[in-house]
Amino acid sequence: MDVPDPDGPDEIRIGPIVVPIIEDDDPWVAEDRALWSAANATARAMHTWEELRRGMSHEDWRVRHESVVRISARWRNDPRTLPAILQMAVEDPIPAARDSAVMCLTDYPAESVRGTLERAAHDPDAEVRWSANYCLAQHGFDHEPVWPDDEQTE
């Protein structure tokens, strides 16, 4: 196996795009992996609707990200689930958590999620907008997509 040159470049350029070179033992990668692992373990330990709902309000956005997927999968038919996901999809302060909630909306009746998806299609974050447009298309709605580079480019 080739050993990377420690004095090698920290990034490569592909046209106008700069791609950072990050090694597996990079402290940021190790820290991020540990944070996700802890969040995943916390969410995995939640089983009841009430536990998962609390997880959707957890201080760690990664726990919220994981909890919304689990509550949607495990408690889809509970009448409290969809309103909780709809709220998170537009109100969570972290874009990645909102994005996770938006993606869960593909599993619910189209007309019950349309308004939230249309609102999310104008989210300040490009990833959330992309996911909302994807979900609107999955539901078969004829809408004018708002793609990430159409509005407020990050």
Contacts in CASP RR format, 6 or more apart in sequence:
PFRMAT RR
TARGET T0000
AUTHOR 0000-0000-0000
METHOD contacts of the structure
MODEL  1
MDVPDPDGPDEIRIGPIVVPIIEDDDPWVAEDRALWSAANATARAMHTWE
ELRRGMSHEDWRVRHESVVRISARWRNDPRTLPAILQMAVEDPIPAARDS
AVMCLTDYPAESVRGTLERAAHDPDAEVRWSANYCLAQHGFDHEPVWPDD
EQTE
4 21 0 8 1.000
4 23 0 8 1.000
9 21 0 8 1.000
10 20 0 8 1.000
10 21 0 8 1.000
11 18 0 8 1.000
11 19 0 8 1.000
11 20 0 8 1.000
11 21 0 8 1.000
12 18 0 8 1.000
12 19 0 8 1.000
12 21 0 8 1.000
13 19 0 8 1.000
22 28 0 8 1.000
22 29 0 8 1.000
23 29 0 8 1.000
35 60 0 8 1.000
35 62 0 8 1.000
36 62 0 8 1.000
38 60 0 8 1.000
38 62 0 8 1.000
39 60 0 8 1.000
39 62 0 8 1.000
39 63 0 8 1.000
39 65 0 8 1.000
39 66 0 8 1.000
40 62 0 8 1.000
40 66 0 8 1.000
42 55 0 8 1.000
42 58 0 8 1.000
42 60 0 8 1.000
42 63 0 8 1.000
42 66 0 8 1.000
43 52 0 8 1.000
43 55 0 8 1.000
43 63 0 8 1.000
43 66 0 8 1.000
43 67 0 8 1.000
43 70 0 8 1.000
44 66 0 8 1.000
44 70 0 8 1.000
46 52 0 8 1.000
46 54 0 8 1.000
46 55 0 8 1.000
46 67 0 8 1.000
46 70 0 8 1.000
47 74 0 8 1.000
49 71 0 8 1.000
49 74 0 8 1.000
49 75 0 8 1.000
49 78 0 8 1.000
49 80 0 8 1.000
49 81 0 8 1.000
52 67 0 8 1.000
52 70 0 8 1.000
52 71 0 8 1.000
52 74 0 8 1.000
52 75 0 8 1.000
53 67 0 8 1.000
53 71 0 8 1.000
53 80 0 8 1.000
53 84 0 8 1.000
55 63 0 8 1.000
55 64 0 8 1.000
55 67 0 8 1.000
56 64 0 8 1.000
56 67 0 8 1.000
56 68 0 8 1.000
56 71 0 8 1.000
56 84 0 8 1.000
56 88 0 8 1.000
57 64 0 8 1.000
58 64 0 8 1.000
58 67 0 8 1.000
61 92 0 8 1.000
61 93 0 8 1.000
61 94 0 8 1.000
61 96 0 8 1.000
61 97 0 8 1.000
64 88 0 8 1.000
64 92 0 8 1.000
64 94 0 8 1.000
64 97 0 8 1.000
64 100 0 8 1.000
65 94 0 8 1.000
65 96 0 8 1.000
65 97 0 8 1.000
65 100 0 8 1.000
66 100 0 8 1.000
68 85 0 8 1.000
68 88 0 8 1.000
68 97 0 8 1.000
68 100 0 8 1.000
68 101 0 8 1.000
68 104 0 8 1.000
69 100 0 8 1.000
69 104 0 8 1.000
71 81 0 8 1.000
71 84 0 8 1.000
71 85 0 8 1.000
72 81 0 8 1.000
72 85 0 8 1.000
72 104 0 8 1.000
72 107 0 8 1.000
75 81 0 8 1.000
76 107 0 8 1.000
76 108 0 8 1.000
82 108 0 8 1.000
82 112 0 8 1.000
82 113 0 8 1.000
85 101 0 8 1.000
85 104 0 8 1.000
85 105 0 8 1.000
85 108 0 8 1.000
86 101 0 8 1.000
86 105 0 8 1.000
86 113 0 8 1.000
86 116 0 8 1.000
88 97 0 8 1.000
88 98 0 8 1.000
88 101 0 8 1.000
89 98 0 8 1.000
89 101 0 8 1.000
89 102 0 8 1.000
89 104 0 8 1.000
89 105 0 8 1.000
89 116 0 8 1.000
89 120 0 8 1.000
90 98 0 8 1.000
90 116 0 8 1.000
90 119 0 8 1.000
90 120 0 8 1.000
90 123 0 8 1.000
91 98 0 8 1.000
92 98 0 8 1.000
92 101 0 8 1.000
95 123 0 8 1.000
95 124 0 8 1.000
95 125 0 8 1.000
95 127 0 8 1.000
95 128 0 8 1.000
96 127 0 8 1.000
98 120 0 8 1.000
98 123 0 8 1.000
98 125 0 8 1.000
98 128 0 8 1.000
99 125 0 8 1.000
99 127 0 8 1.000
99 128 0 8 1.000
99 131 0 8 1.000
102 116 0 8 1.000
102 117 0 8 1.000
102 120 0 8 1.000
102 128 0 8 1.000
102 131 0 8 1.000
102 132 0 8 1.000
102 135 0 8 1.000
103 131 0 8 1.000
103 134 0 8 1.000
103 135 0 8 1.000
105 113 0 8 1.000
105 116 0 8 1.000
105 117 0 8 1.000
105 135 0 8 1.000
106 135 0 8 1.000
106 138 0 8 1.000
106 139 0 8 1.000
110 139 0 8 1.000
110 140 0 8 1.000
110 141 0 8 1.000
113 135 0 8 1.000
113 139 0 8 1.000
114 136 0 8 1.000
114 139 0 8 1.000
114 141 0 8 1.000
117 132 0 8 1.000
117 135 0 8 1.000
117 136 0 8 1.000
117 139 0 8 1.000
117 141 0 8 1.000
118 132 0 8 1.000
118 136 0 8 1.000
118 143 0 8 1.000
119 132 0 8 1.000
120 128 0 8 1.000
120 129 0 8 1.000
120 131 0 8 1.000
120 132 0 8 1.000
121 129 0 8 1.000
121 132 0 8 1.000
121 133 0 8 1.000
121 136 0 8 1.000
121 143 0 8 1.000
121 145 0 8 1.000
121 146 0 8 1.000
122 129 0 8 1.000
122 146 0 8 1.000
122 151 0 8 1.000
123 129 0 8 1.000
123 132 0 8 1.000
124 152 0 8 1.000
125 154 0 8 1.000
126 148 0 8 1.000
126 149 0 8 1.000
126 152 0 8 1.000
126 153 0 8 1.000
126 154 0 8 1.000
127 148 0 8 1.000
129 146 0 8 1.000
129 147 0 8 1.000
129 148 0 8 1.000
129 151 0 8 1.000
130 147 0 8 1.000
130 148 0 8 1.000
132 146 0 8 1.000
133 143 0 8 1.000
133 145 0 8 1.000
133 146 0 8 1.000
133 147 0 8 1.000
136 143 0 8 1.000
136 145 0 8 1.000
137 145 0 8 1.000
148 154 0 8 1.000
END
